[in-house]
Amino acid sequence: MGTSKGYIAPTSPTWSAAKRAVSGFIRNKDGESCAKAVSKYSEASKGLSASNSTFQIAAGKVLGLSRSIARNGVGSALHDFGRDDLIGKDSEQILEEILDECTNYQHTREDALTAIAISESLKELGINSLEELGNIDELTLLRQMVIEYINADFDFNFEEKIGKGRTVREKNALLDQIHKYVANSVYPELDERFLYSLNIKKLGDQAIVKETVQKAYQVLEDFYGDQL
């Protein structure tokens, strides 16, 4: 995705430490430097990213739609979603329309990051239709969206730095290393025990997404220190 030209990167001490850690990862390309880069990024980013209400709202809507489809079918779910106009249309078109609506047609940085996170999650999970969205395990969908959001946010902040002076293949290899580390670190920690601890009956989907994002960033921040 690359850093937006109009985006002013944070200049706090934690962000300076994150940039140094990413530079170390670029030099060394090993597991320890990868873990440190992600840890320092998470420490610097967790507050800003966890406050991204666009992602919380959009991911919450996708979770709610998935649950509604599973319980009531596609037509009823679209009606409850307020999109009767989509009933009977091509499923791929429906997914695209819903994603655009949930992410405000990508007008802002947060909208764009959210759109990338959700679309990459659907792709990774092999979801190409509303029927498939209704069949996916809810926890699996939530975890994947959070992981993809963290990856998209990391890329936004550091893709340009990582790609400088390197081929596209070299840049993508380094980003893939980061992405795999994030997934392998976060996925086991966001298990059913964690989800049940959120008391789903009392929390709305948006709050559940927020709590899960915060948990994921905390895992990534702490995990590096545990490895030393």
Phi, psi and omega per residue, in radians:
M1 nan -0.752 3.103
G2 1.425 2.651 3.131
T3 -1.267 2.333 3.117
S4 -1.144 2.430 3.139
K5 -1.097 -0.520 -3.119
G6 -1.578 0.036 -3.074
Y7 -1.532 2.254 3.102
I8 -1.745 1.957 -3.079
A9 -1.195 2.566 3.103
P10 -1.048 2.664 -3.095
T11 -2.170 0.357 -3.133
S12 -1.235 2.832 3.094
P13 -0.990 -0.628 3.139
T14 -1.187 -0.596 3.094
W15 -1.264 -0.609 3.063
S16 -1.096 -0.704 3.101
A17 -1.146 -0.656 3.110
A18 -1.123 -0.742 3.130
K19 -1.108 -0.698 3.101
R20 -1.136 -0.697 3.141
A21 -1.155 -0.658 3.088
V22 -1.154 -0.682 3.078
S23 -1.062 -0.708 3.095
G24 -1.108 -0.670 3.092
F25 -1.143 -0.714 3.130
I26 -1.066 -0.680 -3.140
R27 -1.242 -0.821 -2.950
N28 -1.624 -0.624 3.088
K29 1.023 0.419 -3.123
D30 -1.847 3.069 -3.066
G31 -1.127 -0.681 -3.114
E32 -1.164 -0.774 -3.139
S33 -1.200 -0.537 3.059
C34 -1.135 -0.816 3.129
A35 -1.084 -0.705 3.140
K36 -1.157 -0.731 3.137
A37 -1.061 -0.786 -3.136
V38 -1.173 -0.691 3.133
S39 -1.095 -0.815 -3.122
K40 -1.205 -0.647 3.044
Y41 -1.069 -0.761 -3.107
S42 -1.133 -0.707 3.113
E43 -1.064 -0.715 -3.102
A44 -1.336 -0.554 -2.931
S45 -1.754 -0.312 -2.924
K46 -1.033 -0.667 -3.136
G47 -1.197 -0.795 -3.130
L48 -1.147 -0.794 -3.060
S49 -1.254 -0.652 3.135
A50 -1.171 -0.355 3.138
S51 -1.579 0.073 3.132
N52 -1.262 1.589 -3.088
S53 -1.157 -0.433 3.098
T54 -1.044 -0.829 3.134
F55 -1.150 -0.756 -3.140
Q56 -1.030 -0.820 -3.117
I57 -1.162 -0.829 -3.077
A58 -1.154 -0.817 3.133
A59 -1.122 -0.644 3.072
G60 -1.090 -0.698 3.100
K61 -1.127 -0.704 3.135
V62 -1.136 -0.728 3.080
L63 -1.074 -0.774 3.135
G64 -1.119 -0.685 3.119
L65 -1.152 -0.739 3.108
S66 -1.026 -0.788 3.134
R67 -1.129 -0.723 -3.120
S68 -1.143 -0.704 3.103
I69 -1.099 -0.760 -3.128
A70 -1.071 -0.637 -3.053
R71 -1.531 -0.653 -2.941
N72 -2.150 -0.117 -3.118
G73 1.643 2.891 -3.035
V74 -1.126 -0.870 -3.060
G75 -1.038 -0.820 -3.136
S76 -1.146 -0.664 3.139
A77 -1.122 -0.739 3.119
L78 -1.159 -0.640 3.095
H79 -1.085 -0.815 3.136
D80 -1.145 -0.493 3.138
F81 -1.373 -0.158 -3.136
G82 1.445 0.412 -3.115
R83 -2.244 1.035 3.059
D84 -1.055 -0.465 -3.119
D85 -1.135 -0.285 -3.115
L86 -1.617 -0.212 -3.110
I87 -1.073 2.237 3.125
G88 1.568 -0.131 3.124
K89 -1.422 2.973 3.117
D90 -1.027 2.352 -3.017
S91 -1.094 -0.658 3.124
E92 -1.128 -0.681 3.103
Q93 -1.148 -0.676 3.126
I94 -1.090 -0.815 3.134
L95 -1.046 -0.726 3.137
E96 -1.118 -0.759 -3.141
E97 -1.108 -0.755 -3.119
I98 -1.154 -0.724 3.114
L99 -1.089 -0.755 3.116
D100 -1.071 -0.762 -3.119
E101 -1.144 -0.764 -3.104
C102 -1.149 -0.475 -3.083
T103 -1.900 0.394 3.043
N104 0.965 0.565 3.116
Y105 1.005 0.546 3.013
Q106 0.985 0.832 -3.118
H107 -1.379 -0.450 -3.077
T108 -2.185 2.994 3.075
R109 -0.979 -0.822 -3.113
E110 -1.107 -0.686 3.082
D111 -1.049 -0.796 -3.085
A112 -1.146 -0.759 3.108
L113 -1.073 -0.711 3.134
T114 -1.131 -0.755 3.128
A115 -1.075 -0.745 3.112
I116 -1.092 -0.804 -3.092
A117 -1.066 -0.801 -3.098
I118 -1.249 -0.758 -3.122
S119 -1.140 -0.689 3.099
E120 -1.162 -0.601 3.099
S121 -1.123 -0.800 3.127
L122 -1.083 -0.701 3.125
K123 -1.136 -0.808 -3.103
E124 -1.094 -0.625 -3.112
L125 -1.559 0.014 3.105
G126 1.220 0.555 -3.123
I127 -1.663 1.948 -3.109
N128 -2.079 -0.018 -3.111
S129 -2.569 2.859 3.104
L130 -1.160 -0.577 3.090
E131 -1.056 -0.732 3.120
E132 -1.200 -0.590 3.078
L133 -1.113 -0.631 3.118
G134 -1.285 -0.356 -3.100
N135 -1.604 -0.204 -3.068
I136 -1.332 2.508 3.053
D137 -1.109 2.309 -3.028
E138 -1.098 -0.719 3.135
L139 -1.157 -0.693 3.099
T140 -1.054 -0.755 3.140
L141 -1.147 -0.775 3.141
L142 -1.063 -0.865 -3.124
R143 -1.039 -0.758 -3.093
Q144 -1.137 -0.717 3.141
M145 -1.115 -0.701 3.132
V146 -1.159 -0.772 3.111
I147 -1.063 -0.791 -3.125
E148 -1.181 -0.550 3.091
Y149 -1.169 -0.763 3.113
I150 -1.086 -0.758 3.116
N151 -1.089 -0.740 -3.137
A152 -1.133 -0.688 3.134
D153 -1.198 -0.720 3.077
F154 -1.045 -0.818 -3.136
D155 -1.045 -0.742 -3.119
F156 -1.018 -0.712 -3.079
N157 -1.417 -0.491 -2.955
F158 -2.245 -0.058 -3.106
E159 -1.055 -0.739 -3.132
E160 -1.105 -0.739 3.133
K161 -1.129 -0.770 -3.118
I162 -1.210 -0.580 -3.086
G163 -1.455 -0.217 -3.064
K164 -1.091 2.130 3.120
G165 1.328 0.211 -3.124
R166 -2.195 2.759 3.079
T167 -1.281 2.867 3.093
V168 -1.033 -0.689 3.138
R169 -1.115 -0.750 3.128
E170 -1.127 -0.763 3.110
K171 -1.074 -0.816 -3.115
N172 -1.121 -0.593 3.116
A173 -1.124 -0.716 3.113
L174 -1.183 -0.744 3.111
L175 -1.142 -0.659 3.103
D176 -1.088 -0.644 3.105
Q177 -1.099 -0.756 3.074
I178 -1.076 -0.844 -3.084
H179 -1.055 -0.739 3.141
K180 -1.161 -0.665 3.113
Y181 -1.117 -0.776 3.116
V182 -1.029 -0.852 -3.114
A183 -1.096 -0.803 -3.097
N184 -1.172 -0.503 3.139
S185 -1.426 -0.718 -3.008
V186 -1.451 -0.737 -2.957
Y187 -0.960 -0.829 -3.108
P188 -1.165 -0.447 -3.083
E189 -1.397 -0.438 3.114
L190 -1.638 1.172 -3.074
D191 -1.702 -3.065 -3.103
E192 -1.104 -0.611 3.122
R193 -1.069 -0.739 3.107
F194 -1.138 -0.795 -3.104
L195 -1.070 -0.749 3.140
Y196 -1.164 -0.477 3.131
S197 -1.190 -0.294 -3.133
L198 -1.384 -0.138 3.132
N199 1.000 1.211 -3.032
I200 -0.967 -0.585 -3.078
K201 -1.131 -0.470 -3.108
K202 -1.742 -0.373 -3.118
L203 -1.749 2.489 3.016
G204 -1.395 2.973 -3.112
D205 -1.032 -0.696 -3.122
Q206 -1.061 -0.754 3.139
A207 -1.156 -0.645 3.110
I208 -1.107 -0.742 3.106
V209 -1.082 -0.788 -3.135
K210 -1.048 -0.821 3.136
E211 -1.082 -0.643 -3.115
T212 -1.236 -0.704 3.075
V213 -1.066 -0.796 -3.134
Q214 -1.085 -0.736 3.108
K215 -1.093 -0.760 -3.115
A216 -1.088 -0.785 3.122
Y217 -1.119 -0.667 3.128
Q218 -1.140 -0.713 3.088
V219 -1.024 -0.818 -3.094
L220 -1.193 -0.620 3.117
E221 -1.181 -0.732 -3.057
D222 -1.397 -0.494 -2.944
F223 -1.108 -0.621 -3.123
Y224 -1.088 -0.780 3.136
G225 -1.110 -0.573 3.138
D226 -1.187 -0.384 -3.079
Q227 -1.504 -0.194 -3.077
L228 -1.527 nan nan
